Amino acid sequence: MFVINSDDKPIPLAYFAKWQPANAPLSVNHQGLSAASTISFNLPTGRSLSEASEAIDRAMTQLGCRRACAAPLPVPLRCSSRP
């Protein structure tokens, strides 16, 4: 594989990239330009969404997630009810 430089000359990709077999996800989700993950959860009867959000924040803190990795729940929230 080659990349064309500013002089329209082909440069082998191996000059600046290393190829090796590895395990990796098949896809990466994004929110804007940043990689993102989705956490889904059900609310127990009698519990509010704010209580669930606070519980998630506590769990992330206990797991040692950096603040830069954390984001608030998206607004507006979409709630769905499934039987």
N, C-alpha and C positions, 0 to 999 in steps of 0.2 A: 504494500500500500504506500501511496505517496501523497504528499501535500505540496501544493504549488506555492512557491515563495513569491515575493514582490517582484522578482525578475522573471516570473513565469517559468521558473525551472522546478522540476520535480525533486522533492527532498524525501528520502525514505522515512516513513513514520518511525522506524526503529531508531533514528537519530535522537529523538526526544521522547519516546514512549517505550515502556517495558511491557511485554505481554507475558502473562503467566496464568495458568488455570487457577480458579478460585471459586468458592461458593459466594453467590451474591443474589440479592432479590431480583425477581423477574421484572419488577417495575418499582418506581419510586414515586410516591404521591407528593404533590406540591400544593402549597397555598401561596399564591403569588410566585415569587422566585425562590422561596425557601422550601426545603424538604419538610413534609408534614406527616403526621400519623393521626388516625381517627380512633377515638375511644368511644365505644358504645356502652350504654348501661341502661338498666331498668330502674325505675323508682319504686321502692317498697311502698305499700299502702300507707298513707298518712305522712309521707316525707315530701319535702319540697325540692325543687330544682336547685335552689340556693344551698340547701343542706348537702345535696349530692356534690355540688361544685366545691364546697368547702372540704368535704371528705376527700375528694380527688386531690385538691391542693395539699392537704395534710399528708396523703400517701406519697405524693411526689417529693415533698420535703423530706420525709423519712427515707425515701429511696436515694436521696442525695442528688436529685435532678437540679441542674444549674438553673438559675432564674432566666437566663437567656434562652434556655430550651423550652421554657413553659410559656403558655399563652392562655389568655382567658377563653372561656367558652364563646363561640362566635355569636354575634348579634346580627340579625334577629335569630333566635333559636327556633328550630323547627321541631315541634313535638308531634309524635305520632303514637297512636294507640293501636296495639295489635291484640287480637283475642288470645 
